[in-house]
Amino acid sequence: MHLPHPRLGSARSAVAPFIVMDVMAHAARLEHAGAHVIHMEVGQPAAPAPGAARRAAAAALERGQLGYTAALGMPSLRARIARHYAETHGLAIDPERVVVTSGSSAGFILAFLGLFEAGARVAIAAPGYPPYRHVLAALGCEPVLIETRAEDRYALTPETLRAAHREKALAGVLVASPANPTGTMMDRAALAALHACARELGLAFVSDEIYHGLDYAFPAVSAVAIAEDAIVINSFSKYFCMTGWRVGWMIVPPGLVRTMERLQQNLSISVPTLSQIAAEAAFDARDEMEAIKHGYEENRKILIEGLPKAGLDRFLPVDGAFYLYADVSAFTSDSAAFATRLLDSAHVAATPGVDFDPYRGHDFLRFCYAGSPAEMHEAVARIGNFLKAG
């Protein structure tokens, strides 16, 4: 008697890969063979976690016991995050609305599970961060990609949101400012107008604010300053240089706190205690973080001034985050193949735009400038030589 083989892999698990991680793996193989690769593919600060965070973690390890915390997070960390909004945005946020998460990634999972039924259609911008659509699809929702335009700073608008909703009803919308991969931002008026439209249409509003603090063109505006019904997702990964610590947070409407608590209790119990202790201490390192931000500003200037001389003279406004999204259509119509050649020949790792935009991504590369100024100068030189060589 032959028993049927168990099915390996559900339909919902058949999401596309996060291509930047494949590029990172390719770069690692080259490095293992002795190449000096300049990493501009993954959105990860080159600087370590702030000293205050590392010292707090070391002290906690010496004390020994690190048990579970409350599902919503350590009360002291939730209070410190709320205080951060008072210090940064002049906002009085009830600490009870703060949910500590395992990075922003867990925040998106909690938000999508808490807000949307299976089959719900959720609007996101194209280009945009790939896991938005991949996580939505894995949870049984339908990501609705809306193409953005230069005149709108590559952000969703009330007009484009209405048009997508008229075509077939939406359940929610997700925005990001500063955005990945474009580095562009929405000002207060644009963010408020989009939220007003979403409220009028009865849509949930989720704001990804993971790159707040890394703004250059104008100050970033938090959605919690506009409306209490918005869900804000943030993290210690980018501004605070704590990617591997996997700790982030959400600000949720009062009526959703218990929902998020129940989900977190069951999905992860709590966020690692050591990471929470380090994250709370990181708020005491703002001077250190601002110095790192000034380094990004220097890198931004190197690329903005150097890449046109090297041959890449078309890129989106570099308002915030630490990304430059460059148009490479003068050289290729296949950004994935172009990125592979750039990595193999010039040992510069960049992410093809198809990771972020299935419509026009074949014409773009994303460069992360979170490394050192010396690396940025070297990258510009290598890219210039690569383009000249054809």
HELIX and SHEET records of a PDB file:
HELIX    1   1 ALA A   11  SER A   13  5                                   3    
HELIX    2   2 ILE A   19  HIS A   32  1                                  14    
HELIX    3   3 GLY A   51  ARG A   63  1                                  13    
HELIX    4   4 PRO A   75  HIS A   89  1                                  15    
HELIX    5   5 PRO A   95  ARG A   97  5                                   3    
HELIX    6   6 GLY A  103  LEU A  115  1                                  13    
HELIX    7   7 PRO A  130  ALA A  138  1                                   9    
HELIX    8   8 ALA A  150  ASP A  152  5                                   3    
HELIX    9   9 PRO A  158  GLU A  167  1                                  10    
HELIX   10  10 ARG A  188  LEU A  201  1                                  14    
HELIX   11  11 ALA A  223  ALA A  225  5                                   3    
HELIX   12  12 THR A  243  TRP A  245  5                                   3    
HELIX   13  13 PRO A  254  LEU A  256  5                                   3    
HELIX   14  14 VAL A  257  LEU A  267  1                                  11    
HELIX   15  15 THR A  273  ALA A  282  1                                  10    
HELIX   16  16 PHE A  283  ALA A  285  5                                   3    
HELIX   17  17 ARG A  286  ALA A  310  1                                  25    
HELIX   18  18 SER A  335  ALA A  346  1                                  12    
HELIX   19  19 GLY A  353  ASP A  355  5                                   3    
HELIX   20  20 GLY A  361  ASP A  363  5                                   3    
HELIX   21  21 PRO A  373  ALA A  389  1                                  17    
SHEET    1   A 2 ILE A  38  HIS A  39  0                                        
SHEET    2   A 2 VAL A 348  ALA A 349  1                                        
SHEET    1   B 7 VAL A  98  THR A 101  0                                        
SHEET    2   B 7 GLY A 248  ILE A 251 -1                                        
SHEET    3   B 7 ILE A 231  SER A 235 -1                                        
SHEET    4   B 7 ALA A 204  ASP A 208  1                                        
SHEET    5   B 7 GLY A 172  ALA A 176  1                                        
SHEET    6   B 7 ARG A 121  ALA A 126  1                                        
SHEET    7   B 7 GLU A 142  GLU A 147  1                                        
SHEET    1   C 3 TYR A 323  ASP A 327  0                                        
SHEET    2   C 3 PHE A 364  CYS A 368 -1                                        
SHEET    3   C 3 THR A 351  PRO A 352 -1                                        
END                                                                             
